[in-house]
Amino acid sequence: MLYMIYSTDIENSLEFRKAARPAHLARLEELDSQGRLLTAGPLPAIDSDTPAEAGFTGSLVVAEFDSLEDAREWAAADPYVSGGVYENSLVKPFKKVYGK
């Protein structure tokens, strides 16, 4: 089943994001290579694809997991959690209705 992981950043998270980004992306690439990643990306703090120093306010991941508990465990092990980027994460089942 698909699950969405909506995570919000602490204020001024950009430097923490930069430090933890390689490990964070490696986990997403692993999901993608397994065919389990529907979409993922950051939430810019301003109305721009390239927010520069404005940074980001969070992230969204939609991926396939065996259970809600598995999705929660995966989210809790994110390098952005241990790296102090995320303030919190919300994990919920997701039903895809539209889109490719």
Jmol script that loads the backbone (N, CA, C; Angstrom):
load data "model"
ATOM      1  N   MET A   1       0.841  -1.172   0.000  1.00  0.00           N
ATOM      2  CA  MET A   1       0.000   0.000   0.000  1.00  0.00           C
ATOM      3  C   MET A   1       0.890   1.242   0.000  1.00  0.00           C
ATOM      4  N   LEU A   2       0.339   2.316  -0.554  1.00  0.00           N
ATOM      5  CA  LEU A   2       1.066   3.592  -0.541  1.00  0.00           C
ATOM      6  C   LEU A   2       0.827   4.334   0.767  1.00  0.00           C
ATOM      7  N   TYR A   3       1.855   5.064   1.181  1.00  0.00           N
ATOM      8  CA  TYR A   3       1.774   5.907   2.380  1.00  0.00           C
ATOM      9  C   TYR A   3       2.417   7.242   2.069  1.00  0.00           C
ATOM     10  N   MET A   4       1.840   8.301   2.636  1.00  0.00           N
ATOM     11  CA  MET A   4       2.466   9.610   2.500  1.00  0.00           C
ATOM     12  C   MET A   4       3.136   9.947   3.816  1.00  0.00           C
ATOM     13  N   ILE A   5       4.332  10.513   3.670  1.00  0.00           N
ATOM     14  CA  ILE A   5       5.105  10.965   4.829  1.00  0.00           C
ATOM     15  C   ILE A   5       5.298  12.464   4.653  1.00  0.00           C
ATOM     16  N   TYR A   6       4.606  13.232   5.481  1.00  0.00           N
ATOM     17  CA  TYR A   6       4.675  14.691   5.424  1.00  0.00           C
ATOM     18  C   TYR A   6       5.465  15.149   6.641  1.00  0.00           C
ATOM     19  N   SER A   7       6.623  15.720   6.385  1.00  0.00           N
ATOM     20  CA  SER A   7       7.512  16.133   7.478  1.00  0.00           C
ATOM     21  C   SER A   7       7.701  17.642   7.451  1.00  0.00           C
ATOM     22  N   THR A   8       7.714  18.235   8.628  1.00  0.00           N
ATOM     23  CA  THR A   8       7.949  19.669   8.735  1.00  0.00           C
ATOM     24  C   THR A   8       9.317  19.917   9.366  1.00  0.00           C
ATOM     25  N   ASP A   9       9.990  20.932   8.850  1.00  0.00           N
ATOM     26  CA  ASP A   9      11.327  21.292   9.318  1.00  0.00           C
ATOM     27  C   ASP A   9      11.273  22.168  10.566  1.00  0.00           C
ATOM     28  N   ILE A  10      12.367  22.147  11.292  1.00  0.00           N
ATOM     29  CA  ILE A  10      12.578  23.150  12.323  1.00  0.00           C
ATOM     30  C   ILE A  10      12.847  24.472  11.605  1.00  0.00           C
ATOM     31  N   GLU A  11      12.782  25.573  12.300  1.00  0.00           N
ATOM     32  CA  GLU A  11      13.146  26.861  11.692  1.00  0.00           C
ATOM     33  C   GLU A  11      14.636  26.863  11.386  1.00  0.00           C
ATOM     34  N   ASN A  12      14.981  27.529  10.300  1.00  0.00           N
ATOM     35  CA  ASN A  12      16.380  27.663   9.891  1.00  0.00           C
ATOM     36  C   ASN A  12      17.080  26.308   9.739  1.00  0.00           C
ATOM     37  N   SER A  13      16.436  25.416   9.019  1.00  0.00           N
ATOM     38  CA  SER A  13      16.941  24.048   8.876  1.00  0.00           C
ATOM     39  C   SER A  13      17.957  23.868   7.749  1.00  0.00           C
ATOM     40  N   LEU A  14      18.185  24.876   6.938  1.00  0.00           N
ATOM     41  CA  LEU A  14      18.944  24.707   5.707  1.00  0.00           C
ATOM     42  C   LEU A  14      20.328  24.081   5.910  1.00  0.00           C
ATOM     43  N   GLU A  15      21.087  24.538   6.874  1.00  0.00           N
ATOM     44  CA  GLU A  15      22.428  23.981   7.083  1.00  0.00           C
ATOM     45  C   GLU A  15      22.359  22.517   7.519  1.00  0.00           C
ATOM     46  N   PHE A  16      21.373  22.175   8.357  1.00  0.00           N
ATOM     47  CA  PHE A  16      21.188  20.785   8.760  1.00  0.00           C
ATOM     48  C   PHE A  16      20.793  19.935   7.557  1.00  0.00           C
ATOM     49  N   ARG A  17      19.939  20.483   6.685  1.00  0.00           N
ATOM     50  CA  ARG A  17      19.521  19.779   5.465  1.00  0.00           C
ATOM     51  C   ARG A  17      20.728  19.473   4.584  1.00  0.00           C
ATOM     52  N   LYS A  18      21.554  20.484   4.383  1.00  0.00           N
ATOM     53  CA  LYS A  18      22.732  20.297   3.531  1.00  0.00           C
ATOM     54  C   LYS A  18      23.622  19.184   4.061  1.00  0.00           C
ATOM     55  N   ALA A  19      23.806  19.131   5.363  1.00  0.00           N
ATOM     56  CA  ALA A  19      24.691  18.125   5.964  1.00  0.00           C
ATOM     57  C   ALA A  19      24.118  16.710   5.834  1.00  0.00           C
ATOM     58  N   ALA A  20      22.818  16.550   5.995  1.00  0.00           N
ATOM     59  CA  ALA A  20      22.195  15.223   5.994  1.00  0.00           C
ATOM     60  C   ALA A  20      21.679  14.799   4.618  1.00  0.00           C
ATOM     61  N   ARG A  21      21.718  15.700   3.644  1.00  0.00           N
ATOM     62  CA  ARG A  21      21.108  15.434   2.337  1.00  0.00           C
ATOM     63  C   ARG A  21      21.640  14.195   1.618  1.00  0.00           C
ATOM     64  N   PRO A  22      22.955  13.967   1.545  1.00  0.00           N
ATOM     65  CA  PRO A  22      23.428  12.776   0.822  1.00  0.00           C
ATOM     66  C   PRO A  22      22.834  11.471   1.373  1.00  0.00           C
ATOM     67  N   ALA A  23      22.795  11.320   2.671  1.00  0.00           N
ATOM     68  CA  ALA A  23      22.236  10.102   3.272  1.00  0.00           C
ATOM     69  C   ALA A  23      20.724  10.027   3.060  1.00  0.00           C
ATOM     70  N   HIS A  24      20.056  11.169   3.147  1.00  0.00           N
ATOM     71  CA  HIS A  24      18.608  11.226   2.914  1.00  0.00           C
ATOM     72  C   HIS A  24      18.291  10.796   1.483  1.00  0.00           C
ATOM     73  N   LEU A  25      19.023  11.334   0.512  1.00  0.00           N
ATOM     74  CA  LEU A  25      18.787  10.990  -0.888  1.00  0.00           C
ATOM     75  C   LEU A  25      19.111   9.527  -1.172  1.00  0.00           C
ATOM     76  N   ALA A  26      20.114   8.976  -0.526  1.00  0.00           N
ATOM     77  CA  ALA A  26      20.468   7.569  -0.736  1.00  0.00           C
ATOM     78  C   ALA A  26      19.307   6.653  -0.358  1.00  0.00           C
ATOM     79  N   ARG A  27      18.613   6.986   0.715  1.00  0.00           N
ATOM     80  CA  ARG A  27      17.459   6.166   1.124  1.00  0.00           C
ATOM     81  C   ARG A  27      16.328   6.275   0.114  1.00  0.00           C
ATOM     82  N   LEU A  28      16.108   7.479  -0.419  1.00  0.00           N
ATOM     83  CA  LEU A  28      15.070   7.658  -1.436  1.00  0.00           C
ATOM     84  C   LEU A  28      15.445   6.923  -2.720  1.00  0.00           C
ATOM     85  N   GLU A  29      16.711   6.964  -3.097  1.00  0.00           N
ATOM     86  CA  GLU A  29      17.170   6.256  -4.288  1.00  0.00           C
ATOM     87  C   GLU A  29      16.981   4.751  -4.137  1.00  0.00           C
ATOM     88  N   GLU A  30      17.171   4.240  -2.931  1.00  0.00           N
ATOM     89  CA  GLU A  30      16.954   2.817  -2.685  1.00  0.00           C
ATOM     90  C   GLU A  30      15.480   2.451  -2.897  1.00  0.00           C
ATOM     91  N   LEU A  31      14.575   3.255  -2.346  1.00  0.00           N
ATOM     92  CA  LEU A  31      13.138   3.026  -2.575  1.00  0.00           C
ATOM     93  C   LEU A  31      12.808   3.086  -4.058  1.00  0.00           C
ATOM     94  N   ASP A  32      13.379   4.065  -4.748  1.00  0.00           N
ATOM     95  CA  ASP A  32      13.117   4.233  -6.167  1.00  0.00           C
ATOM     96  C   ASP A  32      13.620   3.030  -6.968  1.00  0.00           C
ATOM     97  N   SER A  33      14.800   2.545  -6.659  1.00  0.00           N
ATOM     98  CA  SER A  33      15.359   1.396  -7.383  1.00  0.00           C
ATOM     99  C   SER A  33      14.537   0.129  -7.152  1.00  0.00           C
ATOM    100  N   GLN A  34      13.818   0.083  -6.036  1.00  0.00           N
ATOM    101  CA  GLN A  34      12.945  -1.053  -5.728  1.00  0.00           C
ATOM    102  C   GLN A  34      11.555  -0.879  -6.343  1.00  0.00           C
ATOM    103  N   GLY A  35      11.328   0.261  -7.016  1.00  0.00           N
ATOM    104  CA  GLY A  35      10.029   0.534  -7.619  1.00  0.00           C
ATOM    105  C   GLY A  35       8.956   0.887  -6.614  1.00  0.00           C
ATOM    106  N   ARG A  36       9.364   1.357  -5.434  1.00  0.00           N
ATOM    107  CA  ARG A  36       8.410   1.651  -4.357  1.00  0.00           C
ATOM    108  C   ARG A  36       8.152   3.139  -4.145  1.00  0.00           C
ATOM    109  N   LEU A  37       8.882   4.005  -4.823  1.00  0.00           N
ATOM    110  CA  LEU A  37       8.753   5.448  -4.622  1.00  0.00           C
ATOM    111  C   LEU A  37       7.852   6.046  -5.693  1.00  0.00           C
ATOM    112  N   LEU A  38       6.738   6.649  -5.274  1.00  0.00           N
ATOM    113  CA  LEU A  38       5.836   7.321  -6.208  1.00  0.00           C
ATOM    114  C   LEU A  38       6.325   8.738  -6.475  1.00  0.00           C
ATOM    115  N   THR A  39       6.626   9.473  -5.409  1.00  0.00           N
ATOM    116  CA  THR A  39       7.143  10.837  -5.542  1.00  0.00           C
ATOM    117  C   THR A  39       7.785  11.269  -4.224  1.00  0.00           C
ATOM    118  N   ALA A  40       8.671  12.243  -4.320  1.00  0.00           N
ATOM    119  CA  ALA A  40       9.310  12.793  -3.120  1.00  0.00           C
ATOM    120  C   ALA A  40       9.908  14.142  -3.459  1.00  0.00           C
ATOM    121  N   GLY A  41       9.904  15.033  -2.499  1.00  0.00           N
ATOM    122  CA  GLY A  41      10.536  16.318  -2.706  1.00  0.00           C
ATOM    123  C   GLY A  41      10.341  17.255  -1.529  1.00  0.00           C
ATOM    124  N   PRO A  42      11.136  18.330  -1.517  1.00  0.00           N
ATOM    125  CA  PRO A  42      11.059  19.313  -0.441  1.00  0.00           C
ATOM    126  C   PRO A  42       9.962  20.341  -0.699  1.00  0.00           C
ATOM    127  N   LEU A  43       9.606  21.058   0.343  1.00  0.00           N
ATOM    128  CA  LEU A  43       8.609  22.120   0.284  1.00  0.00           C
ATOM    129  C   LEU A  43       9.333  23.462   0.437  1.00  0.00           C
ATOM    130  N   PRO A  44       9.544  24.180  -0.675  1.00  0.00           N
ATOM    131  CA  PRO A  44      10.266  25.450  -0.594  1.00  0.00           C
ATOM    132  C   PRO A  44       9.569  26.450   0.334  1.00  0.00           C
ATOM    133  N   ALA A  45      10.360  27.236   1.038  1.00  0.00           N
ATOM    134  CA  ALA A  45       9.827  28.236   1.965  1.00  0.00           C
ATOM    135  C   ALA A  45       9.225  29.431   1.236  1.00  0.00           C
ATOM    136  N   ILE A  46       9.588  29.602  -0.042  1.00  0.00           N
ATOM    137  CA  ILE A  46       9.035  30.682  -0.842  1.00  0.00           C
ATOM    138  C   ILE A  46       8.526  30.100  -2.160  1.00  0.00           C
ATOM    139  N   ASP A  47       7.794  30.887  -2.905  1.00  0.00           N
ATOM    140  CA  ASP A  47       7.198  30.444  -4.163  1.00  0.00           C
ATOM    141  C   ASP A  47       8.248  30.406  -5.265  1.00  0.00           C
ATOM    142  N   SER A  48       9.139  29.403  -5.184  1.00  0.00           N
ATOM    143  CA  SER A  48      10.237  29.295  -6.124  1.00  0.00           C
ATOM    144  C   SER A  48      10.778  27.867  -6.126  1.00  0.00           C
ATOM    145  N   ASP A  49      11.163  27.375  -7.302  1.00  0.00           N
ATOM    146  CA  ASP A  49      11.810  26.064  -7.380  1.00  0.00           C
ATOM    147  C   ASP A  49      13.208  26.091  -6.784  1.00  0.00           C
ATOM    148  N   THR A  50      13.794  27.275  -6.726  1.00  0.00           N
ATOM    149  CA  THR A  50      15.148  27.439  -6.193  1.00  0.00           C
ATOM    150  C   THR A  50      15.123  28.501  -5.086  1.00  0.00           C
ATOM    151  N   PRO A  51      14.744  28.111  -3.873  1.00  0.00           N
ATOM    152  CA  PRO A  51      14.571  29.085  -2.802  1.00  0.00           C
ATOM    153  C   PRO A  51      15.859  29.614  -2.182  1.00  0.00           C
ATOM    154  N   ALA A  52      16.998  29.086  -2.614  1.00  0.00           N
ATOM    155  CA  ALA A  52      18.298  29.539  -2.105  1.00  0.00           C
ATOM    156  C   ALA A  52      18.301  29.577  -0.576  1.00  0.00           C
ATOM    157  N   GLU A  53      18.695  30.682  -0.013  1.00  0.00           N
ATOM    158  CA  GLU A  53      18.838  30.785   1.443  1.00  0.00           C
ATOM    159  C   GLU A  53      17.506  30.810   2.191  1.00  0.00           C
ATOM    160  N   ALA A  54      16.384  30.986   1.467  1.00  0.00           N
ATOM    161  CA  ALA A  54      15.076  30.914   2.127  1.00  0.00           C
ATOM    162  C   ALA A  54      14.831  29.501   2.636  1.00  0.00           C
ATOM    163  N   GLY A  55      15.418  28.524   1.955  1.00  0.00           N
ATOM    164  CA  GLY A  55      15.350  27.144   2.418  1.00  0.00           C
ATOM    165  C   GLY A  55      14.014  26.468   2.191  1.00  0.00           C
ATOM    166  N   PHE A  56      13.729  25.528   3.052  1.00  0.00           N
ATOM    167  CA  PHE A  56      12.553  24.676   2.912  1.00  0.00           C
ATOM    168  C   PHE A  56      11.808  24.581   4.243  1.00  0.00           C
ATOM    169  N   THR A  57      10.528  24.229   4.157  1.00  0.00           N
ATOM    170  CA  THR A  57       9.708  24.110   5.358  1.00  0.00           C
ATOM    171  C   THR A  57       9.351  22.668   5.683  1.00  0.00           C
ATOM    172  N   GLY A  58       9.742  21.748   4.812  1.00  0.00           N
ATOM    173  CA  GLY A  58       9.425  20.345   5.045  1.00  0.00           C
ATOM    174  C   GLY A  58       9.623  19.531   3.793  1.00  0.00           C
ATOM    175  N   SER A  59       9.078  18.318   3.808  1.00  0.00           N
ATOM    176  CA  SER A  59       9.208  17.394   2.689  1.00  0.00           C
ATOM    177  C   SER A  59       7.974  16.512   2.599  1.00  0.00           C
ATOM    178  N   LEU A  60       7.762  15.978   1.400  1.00  0.00           N
ATOM    179  CA  LEU A  60       6.693  15.012   1.175  1.00  0.00           C
ATOM    180  C   LEU A  60       7.280  13.801   0.460  1.00  0.00           C
ATOM    181  N   VAL A  61       6.975  12.633   0.960  1.00  0.00           N
ATOM    182  CA  VAL A  61       7.354  11.366   0.330  1.00  0.00           C
ATOM    183  C   VAL A  61       6.081  10.537   0.204  1.00  0.00           C
ATOM    184  N   VAL A  62       5.852   9.970  -0.970  1.00  0.00           N
ATOM    185  CA  VAL A  62       4.775   9.008  -1.150  1.00  0.00           C
ATOM    186  C   VAL A  62       5.427   7.741  -1.684  1.00  0.00           C
ATOM    187  N   ALA A  63       5.323   6.658  -0.904  1.00  0.00           N
ATOM    188  CA  ALA A  63       6.008   5.419  -1.253  1.00  0.00           C
ATOM    189  C   ALA A  63       5.214   4.214  -0.771  1.00  0.00           C
ATOM    190  N   GLU A  64       5.585   3.072  -1.310  1.00  0.00           N
ATOM    191  CA  GLU A  64       4.925   1.814  -0.960  1.00  0.00           C
ATOM    192  C   GLU A  64       5.658   1.129   0.189  1.00  0.00           C
ATOM    193  N   PHE A  65       4.878   0.715   1.174  1.00  0.00           N
ATOM    194  CA  PHE A  65       5.395  -0.041   2.310  1.00  0.00           C
ATOM    195  C   PHE A  65       4.427  -1.182   2.599  1.00  0.00           C
ATOM    196  N   ASP A  66       4.877  -2.186   3.330  1.00  0.00           N
ATOM    197  CA  ASP A  66       4.029  -3.332   3.658  1.00  0.00           C
ATOM    198  C   ASP A  66       2.927  -2.979   4.651  1.00  0.00           C
ATOM    199  N   SER A  67       3.191  -1.976   5.496  1.00  0.00           N
ATOM    200  CA  SER A  67       2.211  -1.615   6.525  1.00  0.00           C
ATOM    201  C   SER A  67       2.455  -0.187   6.994  1.00  0.00           C
ATOM    202  N   LEU A  68       1.488   0.346   7.697  1.00  0.00           N
ATOM    203  CA  LEU A  68       1.632   1.677   8.295  1.00  0.00           C
ATOM    204  C   LEU A  68       2.807   1.694   9.258  1.00  0.00           C
ATOM    205  N   GLU A  69       2.957   0.623  10.028  1.00  0.00           N
ATOM    206  CA  GLU A  69       4.078   0.553  10.974  1.00  0.00           C
ATOM    207  C   GLU A  69       5.420   0.581  10.244  1.00  0.00           C
ATOM    208  N   ASP A  70       5.533  -0.138   9.126  1.00  0.00           N
ATOM    209  CA  ASP A  70       6.768  -0.116   8.343  1.00  0.00           C
ATOM    210  C   ASP A  70       7.059   1.286   7.818  1.00  0.00           C
ATOM    211  N   ALA A  71       6.025   1.981   7.362  1.00  0.00           N
ATOM    212  CA  ALA A  71       6.195   3.347   6.859  1.00  0.00           C
ATOM    213  C   ALA A  71       6.648   4.276   7.987  1.00  0.00           C
ATOM    214  N   ARG A  72       6.055   4.113   9.155  1.00  0.00           N
ATOM    215  CA  ARG A  72       6.448   4.943  10.304  1.00  0.00           C
ATOM    216  C   ARG A  72       7.893   4.672  10.724  1.00  0.00           C
ATOM    217  N   GLU A  73       8.288   3.405  10.710  1.00  0.00           N
ATOM    218  CA  GLU A  73       9.662   3.054  11.065  1.00  0.00           C
ATOM    219  C   GLU A  73      10.650   3.636  10.055  1.00  0.00           C
ATOM    220  N   TRP A  74      10.299   3.548   8.764  1.00  0.00           N
ATOM    221  CA  TRP A  74      11.170   4.099   7.724  1.00  0.00           C
ATOM    222  C   TRP A  74      11.311   5.609   7.929  1.00  0.00           C
ATOM    223  N   ALA A  75      10.200   6.290   8.185  1.00  0.00           N
ATOM    224  CA  ALA A  75      10.228   7.740   8.387  1.00  0.00           C
ATOM    225  C   ALA A  75      11.066   8.119   9.608  1.00  0.00           C
ATOM    226  N   ALA A  76      10.938   7.363  10.672  1.00  0.00           N
ATOM    227  CA  ALA A  76      11.670   7.668  11.908  1.00  0.00           C
ATOM    228  C   ALA A  76      13.178   7.480  11.741  1.00  0.00           C
ATOM    229  N   ALA A  77      13.586   6.642  10.784  1.00  0.00           N
ATOM    230  CA  ALA A  77      15.012   6.382  10.564  1.00  0.00           C
ATOM    231  C   ALA A  77      15.629   7.323   9.527  1.00  0.00           C
ATOM    232  N   ASP A  78      14.877   8.289   9.065  1.00  0.00           N
ATOM    233  CA  ASP A  78      15.382   9.222   8.051  1.00  0.00           C
ATOM    234  C   ASP A  78      16.549  10.033   8.610  1.00  0.00           C
ATOM    235  N   PRO A  79      17.616  10.202   7.830  1.00  0.00           N
ATOM    236  CA  PRO A  79      18.742  11.027   8.279  1.00  0.00           C
ATOM    237  C   PRO A  79      18.349  12.473   8.601  1.00  0.00           C
ATOM    238  N   TYR A  80      17.261  12.956   8.034  1.00  0.00           N
ATOM    239  CA  TYR A  80      16.797  14.292   8.388  1.00  0.00           C
ATOM    240  C   TYR A  80      16.224  14.322   9.806  1.00  0.00           C
ATOM    241  N   VAL A  81      15.791  13.183  10.316  1.00  0.00           N
ATOM    242  CA  VAL A  81      15.335  13.118  11.710  1.00  0.00           C
ATOM    243  C   VAL A  81      16.558  13.157  12.628  1.00  0.00           C
ATOM    244  N   SER A  82      17.489  12.237  12.403  1.00  0.00           N
ATOM    245  CA  SER A  82      18.672  12.192  13.270  1.00  0.00           C
ATOM    246  C   SER A  82      19.568  13.414  13.081  1.00  0.00           C
ATOM    247  N   GLY A  83      19.471  14.058  11.912  1.00  0.00           N
ATOM    248  CA  GLY A  83      20.269  15.250  11.638  1.00  0.00           C
ATOM    249  C   GLY A  83      19.647  16.546  12.136  1.00  0.00           C
ATOM    250  N   GLY A  84      18.503  16.453  12.799  1.00  0.00           N
ATOM    251  CA  GLY A  84      17.884  17.634  13.391  1.00  0.00           C
ATOM    252  C   GLY A  84      17.130  18.525  12.417  1.00  0.00           C
ATOM    253  N   VAL A  85      16.807  18.025  11.225  1.00  0.00           N
ATOM    254  CA  VAL A  85      16.089  18.825  10.229  1.00  0.00           C
ATOM    255  C   VAL A  85      14.593  18.857  10.528  1.00  0.00           C
ATOM    256  N   TYR A  86      14.019  17.684  10.746  1.00  0.00           N
ATOM    257  CA  TYR A  86      12.567  17.576  10.912  1.00  0.00           C
ATOM    258  C   TYR A  86      12.136  17.829  12.344  1.00  0.00           C
ATOM    259  N   GLU A  87      11.103  18.623  12.466  1.00  0.00           N
ATOM    260  CA  GLU A  87      10.457  18.837  13.760  1.00  0.00           C
ATOM    261  C   GLU A  87       9.496  17.692  14.054  1.00  0.00           C
ATOM    262  N   ASN A  88       8.770  17.257  13.018  1.00  0.00           N
ATOM    263  CA  ASN A  88       7.860  16.130  13.172  1.00  0.00           C
ATOM    264  C   ASN A  88       7.499  15.570  11.802  1.00  0.00           C
ATOM    265  N   SER A  89       6.933  14.365  11.813  1.00  0.00           N
ATOM    266  CA  SER A  89       6.490  13.715  10.584  1.00  0.00           C
ATOM    267  C   SER A  89       5.118  13.090  10.815  1.00  0.00           C
ATOM    268  N   LEU A  90       4.279  13.211   9.806  1.00  0.00           N
ATOM    269  CA  LEU A  90       2.947  12.617   9.811  1.00  0.00           C
ATOM    270  C   LEU A  90       2.937  11.543   8.734  1.00  0.00           C
ATOM    271  N   VAL A  91       2.566  10.319   9.104  1.00  0.00           N
ATOM    272  CA  VAL A  91       2.532   9.202   8.162  1.00  0.00           C
ATOM    273  C   VAL A  91       1.101   8.700   8.086  1.00  0.00           C
ATOM    274  N   LYS A  92       0.579   8.648   6.843  1.00  0.00           N
ATOM    275  CA  LYS A  92      -0.799   8.203   6.648  1.00  0.00           C
ATOM    276  C   LYS A  92      -0.899   7.357   5.387  1.00  0.00           C
ATOM    277  N   PRO A  93      -1.872   6.432   5.358  1.00  0.00           N
ATOM    278  CA  PRO A  93      -2.129   5.705   4.120  1.00  0.00           C
ATOM    279  C   PRO A  93      -2.521   6.691   3.022  1.00  0.00           C
ATOM    280  N   PHE A  94      -2.165   6.347   1.794  1.00  0.00           N
ATOM    281  CA  PHE A  94      -2.443   7.215   0.636  1.00  0.00           C
ATOM    282  C   PHE A  94      -3.037   6.368  -0.469  1.00  0.00           C
ATOM    283  N   LYS A  95      -4.149   6.831  -1.023  1.00  0.00           N
ATOM    284  CA  LYS A  95      -4.777   6.136  -2.146  1.00  0.00           C
ATOM    285  C   LYS A  95      -4.613   6.982  -3.395  1.00  0.00           C
ATOM    286  N   LYS A  96      -3.839   6.496  -4.330  1.00  0.00           N
ATOM    287  CA  LYS A  96      -3.640   7.203  -5.591  1.00  0.00           C
ATOM    288  C   LYS A  96      -4.883   7.039  -6.469  1.00  0.00           C
ATOM    289  N   VAL A  97      -5.431   8.164  -6.908  1.00  0.00           N
ATOM    290  CA  VAL A  97      -6.607   8.141  -7.776  1.00  0.00           C
ATOM    291  C   VAL A  97      -6.269   8.701  -9.157  1.00  0.00           C
ATOM    292  N   TYR A  98      -5.482   9.766  -9.200  1.00  0.00           N
ATOM    293  CA  TYR A  98      -5.101  10.412 -10.463  1.00  0.00           C
ATOM    294  C   TYR A  98      -3.596  10.487 -10.600  1.00  0.00           C
ATOM    295  N   GLY A  99      -3.157  10.659 -11.828  1.00  0.00           N
ATOM    296  CA  GLY A  99      -1.733  10.823 -12.098  1.00  0.00           C
ATOM    297  C   GLY A  99      -1.161   9.585 -12.759  1.00  0.00           C
ATOM    298  N   LYS A 100       0.022   9.769 -13.286  1.00  0.00           N
ATOM    299  CA  LYS A 100       0.686   8.660 -13.997  1.00  0.00           C
ATOM    300  C   LYS A 100       1.303   7.680 -13.050  1.00  0.00           C
TER     301      LYS A 100
END
end "model"
wireframe off; spacefill off
backbone 0.3
color backbone group
